[in-house]
Amino acid sequence: MVITGCRIRGKEGLYDVTYDNGVFTKIVVHGKEEVPKDAYRADGRMMMPPFVEPHIHLDCVLTAGIPHYNMSGTLFEGISTWHEYKTTQPLVVSEIKERAKTALRLMAEYGVQFVRTHVDVTETSFKGVEALEELKEEMKDIIEIQTVAFPQNGILSVRDGKKLMEKAMDMGVSCVGGIPHYEFSREFGIESINYIFDLAEKYDAMIDVHCDEIDDGQSRFLETMATQAWQREMGSRTVAAHTCAMGSYNDAYCSKLFRLLKESGIRFNSCPSASMHLQGRIDTYPKRRGITRIKELWDAGINIALGQDSIADPWYPIGVGNLLRVLEMGIHAGHMTGYEDLQHCLDLISINGARNLCVEEEYGIEAGKPANFILLDGKDDYEVIRYLSPVILSVHNGNTIMEKTPAVATIHF
């Protein structure tokens, strides 16, 4: 198949891109060679590697309102509402899979092809783990899924929490998760981080931890996590998610912290839509934004990606898996609408996420790499984010998984 007359993100001019048997085979300047009559005509639209969803909870999607809505909008009411759900509702693997597939279809419409999902392992029937591990295998040729053993209620603050984590890893989960700020005590939080790294080494797994997801400037588990990553030389396989407390750290401490973060090589995920919804709820005024220092991490050369987090669940009542909307929220909240930021902002939902998932080696539009790409109805980062340009074609391993006809408006004035 040939895509003719496309712009390739990061390159000047127009190109013709050929792929066959699931692999890019040739990329030439547009017009240099004759193209087949059935070539897909891009008409100057931008081709780029697919969007990456680095942080979602597929076991919880589309459960908003069951058994009741999160009326306060706080993170902690969301956790307690989910606890009611998982302990009072009959959990069925097929139902969890169908909800997750519905969410994945939404994400596919918006150009997502790589997904990392957390799955609650303190739901002791393990129906969620079973469902998402099955879905990971079933969807592998369409959307590549990584799973994270996520202890929603803590590791040490739950009876046999360590055994639950090990059971999940034995079932094939991809990453070790955690939630140190939600443990009963600071000591439990520190111990949970040490255990997370021990478990990751035992299973040769990646690490992705909900860390300091709270508006508390004294919640500083990130420094412990980064130190462990530095000591064990695991920074490139370690992600700290949310780190909302960093938005409340004083600048003197943050200056010291950034030295450690850079040395450790640790990576970050932020979920600006969900965090701005959940955090700052107990503030009067001024209200905190509840997000980490996205721009400061970006400017420091520390890898940070943006994710949706939730789709219509106890923590976030809306969301459709559209990462361009998440990006729009992130660049506004992070004061990243300057000229230079807007030229490269799509990195936050693409290559940066690929690095966090450790799939960057197979990611990119180059001859010999898997034919994974999207075509956007825009010509560059600035135009795409300004107009929230739709994805009109999404191809994974050479197979078209989504195609859309661009809308045409008729203005009568």
N, C-alpha and C positions, 0 to 999 in steps of 0.2 A: 504494500500500500504506500502511496505517496501523498504527503501533505505539501501542497505547492503554494508558494507566495506567502509564507508565514514569517513573522518576526520571531527570532529566538531571544528570549529574555537575556539581557546582558550583552547582546551582539548588535552591531549596526547592520542595516540593510535587510533584504528579504532572502529567504532560503527555501529550498525544496528538501524535504526530509523523507527518506525512505526507510521503512521497517518491514521485516519479514521474519516469520517463525518466532515472533515475540521479541525481536532484537532490532535496534537501530542498525541499519547496514550502510547508509550513505547520507551525508549532509553536504549539499552543494549550494553555491550562490544561485538564487532564482534566475532562470533564463539561460543558465550555462548549458543545461542539457534538456533535451526534449522530455516531457512528462507524459504518462499515459492519459488517455481521454477520461478514464474513471478516477483520476486524481481528485482528492478533496481540496477544494479551492478555499484557502484561508483568507484571501483578500486583505492581506496586511495585518491580520489579527496576531496576537502574541501567543506563542507556544512556550510552555515552561514545564518543569517537572511538577508532579501533582502536589496538591496541598497535603499536609500532614497534620492529623489530629493527635497531639501528644498527651492529652489528658481528658478522658471522659470516663463516665461510670455507666457502662452499658447494662449492668444488672439492675440499675435503678430507673432507667429512662421510662418516661410515660407513666409514672406512678403518682404524679401530682394529684392531690385530693383524696388519696387512699392511705390510711383510713380517714384522714382529714387534711386540710391545707395547713401549711406553715404560716400561721397568722401573724407572728411577730417578724417573720422574714430573717431571723437570725440563723447562724450556722448551727448553734446548739439545739434550737427547736427542730431544725432539719434532721439532725442526728437522732433526736428522740422520736420524731415522727417515723423515720425509717426503721428504728428499733421496734416500734409498734407494728409496722407493716410486716417485718420479717418474722415477728414472733406471734402474730395473730392471723396472718393470711396463709392459706395453703399454697406453698410454693411449688410450682410445676415447671420442670425443665423446658417443656415445649412452649409454655407461655412466656418464660423469660427469653427464650431464643426468638420468638416472634416479635416481642417488643424491641429487642436489640436489633433484629433485622430491619424493622421499620425505621429505626434511627439510622442504621447504616445506609438504607436507601436514600434517606434525606441527605446524609453526608455525601453520598456518591453524586447526587444531583449538583452539589456545590463543589465538586472537584477533589474530594478527599479520597485517597487510595491507601494511605497508611494510617493505622489507628493504634494507639496504646490505651487500653481500658483497665481501670481498676475494678476489682471484684471483691466484695466483702467476704472475708474468711471468718468473721465472727458471727456469720449466719451459719450455724453449726450443722445444718442439713447438707451444706455444700451444693445445693441445687444451682446456685449462681455460678460457682466454679465449673461444675459439670456442664452447664449450658454454654458458657462462653468458651470453654475448651473445645467442645464439639463444634461451635460456630467458627472458631479460629481455623479448624481443619477444613470445614465445609466451604468457607469463603476464601481460602488461600489464593485461588486463581483470579479473584475479583478484587478483594480488599485484603491487605496484609494486616493481621491483628496480632498485637502483643498483649499479654495479660499481666497484671500486677496483683500479687497477694496483698490485699489491703485490709489491715485489722481496724475496722471502723471504730470499734470501742476500745482499742488499745491492745498491746501485746501482754504487758505485765499486769494490766488492770483488768484482765479477763482470766477467769479460771482456765488453766491449760492453754493459754494463748500461744505459747511457743509450739505446742503440739499442733495447734490449728495451722500455724504458719508452715510447719514442716509437711503437714498433710497436703496443703495446697501445692507446695513445691514438688512433692512426689507425684502429683497429678499432672505436672507438666507446665505449670505457670512460669512465665518468662522472666519476671522481675520480683524482687523483694521490696515490699512497701512498708510503711510505718506511719505513725501519727504521734510523735513524742510529746507535743504540746497538749495532747488530750489525755495523756497518762495521769494517774492520780497525783504524782509528785514529780519534782524536778529530778530526783534520783532515779525514779522509774523511767523518766524520759531519756536520761543519759544511758541507762542500762539497755533500754530498747534499741538505741542507735548502735551500741556496741554489738548487740545480738544480730541486728539487721546485717551488718557488715560480715559478721562471722557466718551467717546463713548464706549470704551471697557468695562468699568464698567457697563454702562447702558445695554449693550447687553450680558454681561457675555462672552465676546469674547477674543480671543488671540490677541496679537499685533505683527506686523512684519513690520518694518519701514525701507525704504531706507534712510540711515543716513550717512551724510558726504561723499557722493560719489563724491569726488572732490579732486584734488591735491592742497588743500589749508590748510596749517597748522593752520589757524585761524578759520577753520570751526569746531566748537566744540559743536554741538548739542548733541553729544553722552553723554556728562556729564549731560545735562538737562534730557535726556531720562532716563539715569541710576538713576538719583536722583528721578525722578517720580516713577520709578519701585521700588526703595528702600522705598520711603515714603508710597506707596500704597501696598507694599508687593506683587508685581506682577511680580517679576523677572523671575520666572520659566515659565511664560506665555508670556514673552516678548523677541523678537528677534530684534537685530540691524543688518541690512544687509549692506554689502559692507564696511562701515567705512574706505574708502580709505584714508581719510585725516590722519588717525592714522599713516600711513607710512611716513607722513611729520611732525608729532609732534616731538618736542624736547624731549629728554629722561627725563629731570627733570619733565616736565608736565606729561609725560606718567607714570612716577613712582607714582605720586600723583593720576592720573586717575585710575590706576589699583586697588588701594585700594577701590575706589568707585565701580568699576565694580565687584569685588569679593563680596563686601558687598551686592550689589543689587541683585546678582544672575542672572543678565541679560545674555542672550545667543546671539551667533553670527553666521551669515552666511557670507561666502566669496565666490566670484565667480572668481577665479584667471584667468581663460582663458579670460573671457569677460573683466575683469578689466585691465589686462595687455594689451589688445587690445585697450581699450578706453582711459585709463589714460596715463599720461606722454606725451601727444600729443603736448603740447605747450612748453615742455622742449627742449633745444638744447642738451647739454651734461654737466654733467651726466643726464641721463634720469631716472626718477623715475619708479619703478615697478608698482605703482598704486594699490597695494594691502595692506590690513590691516596687522597687526603684527600677522600672523597666529601662528607661533611657540611660540611667547611670550605668547599669550593667552592660547595655548595648555599647555605650561610648567607651567603656573600659575593655571592650573586646571579649567579654564573658558571654558565652553562648546562652541566649534566652529565646524561648519559643512561646507562642500564645495558643491557648486551647479553649474549647467551649465549656468543659467541665460537666455540665448538666443539660439535659433536654427534658423539660416538663417533669421534674421530680421534686422531692421535698425541699431541695435546696434552691432550685431556680425554676419558676413556674412557666417560663417561655423557652425560646431557643429552638432552632431548626437545624443546627449543624452547619450553618453558613459561617465559615471562618473569616470571610471578608467583613462581616458585621462585627465579629469579635475583634478583628484587626482595627476597624474603624474606632471602636470603643477604646482600644488600647492606646492608639496613637493620640487620641484626644486626652485621655486621662493622664498619659505619660508625657504630655507636652512634646510630642514628636511630629508636629506638623510643619517643621522647618524644611527648607529646600532639600538639604542633604538626606534627611530622614525619609522624605517622601520618594526619593529616587530608589531606595532599597527596602522599603517597608515590607514588601512581600516575602523577604527573607524570614520574617517572624512567623509565617505560617507555612513555610516550605523548607528550605535547606536547613534552617536552625532546628526545626522539628526532626528532620531526618538525622541530624547529628545526635540529638537526644535519644532517638530510637536506635542509634548505631547502625543505620542502614545507608549511610552516605556513600559507601563504596558502590552500591547498585543504583544510585540516584543521580540523574543528570541526563541531558540530551547530548549524547556522544555515541559515535559508531562503536558497536560492541557491547553497549550497555542495554539492559532490559528496556523495551519500548513502553515506558510508563510516562504519560504526559497528559497535559490538559491544554485546551485552546480557549483563550478568553476573548470576549468581544471588546477588546481594548488593545492599545499598542504598547503601553509601558506601565510601570508601577503607578505613576502619578495618575494616569487616566483611569486605570482599573480601580484604584481606591476612591478617586473622586466620584466616579459614576457607579461604584459597586458593580462593575461589569460582570455579567453572568458568564459562567463556564458553558461553552456551547458544544464541546467535545471532550470526552474523557476516555483514554485508552490505557489499559493495564495489561502488560505482557502481550501487547499486540492485539488484544481483544477490546472492541468498543463496548464500554460498560454504560455509557450515557451519551446521548446526542440530543441537542436542543436547537430549535429554530429561533434565532434572535427575534425579539418582539419589534414590531414596527408601529410607531405612533403617528397618527395624522392630527396635526394641530390646525384648528379652524380659526386662525386669526393672523 
